[in-house]
Amino acid sequence: MSADESLTRAEELLARLEAARTELEQLSATGDGSPDRAIELLGELAELAKAVEEELEKAQRAAGSDA
């Protein structure tokens, strides 16, 4: 996978992360959200953040091997 592909994937993951964060924020603001859904969203946020980090590391390695 090229550095550009990894960066594109990281951007897609960041968009998903932002959507989950927004949903969690709305859940918190209304106060009537499900605690189970909030826990689920927190898990999603953690997984997405890890996936973004992995993609950025791949991009860095790919960029280094291209140099």
N, C-alpha and C positions, 0 to 999 in steps of 0.2 A: 504494500500500500504506500502511495506517495505521501509526501508531507502535505500537499494540497488536499488530498482525499481525507487525511486524518483531521486536518483543520476544519474541513467542511462538516465532517461527522461531529466534531467537537461543538461546532456552532449549532447543529441540529439538537444535540444533547442539551446544550445551554438553553435553547428555546423551550425544550420540554421541562427543564429544571425551573425556569422562570414561570411557566404555566402552573406547575405543581406548587411553587412558592406562593403564587397569587391565590390559588385555590385555598391553601392553608391560611393565608392572611384573611380571606373572606370568611372562612369558617370561624376564625377567631373573632372577627369583627362582629358577626351576627350573634355569636354566643349560643346559637341553637344547633350548632353542628354536632355531628357524631364524634365522640372521642375515638371510636374505632377508625373512622375515616381519617382523623388527624394523625393517628399513629401510623396508618397506612401511608399517608402522604410524607411523613417524616422518613419512613423507610425508603420511599421512592426518591426523596431528595438525596439521601445518603448514597443510594445506588447510582443515581445520575451524576452526582459530584465525583464519585470514584471513576465512572466511565469517562467523564470529561478529562479527568487527570490522566487516565490511561491513553486516551487519544492524543493529548498534548505531548505525552512522553513519546508516543509513536512518531508524531510529527517531528519532534526534536531529533530523534534517532535517524529518521529518514532524511532530514535536512543535513545532518552531520555526515551521513554516508554519501550524499550527493556532492559534498564540498570537496 
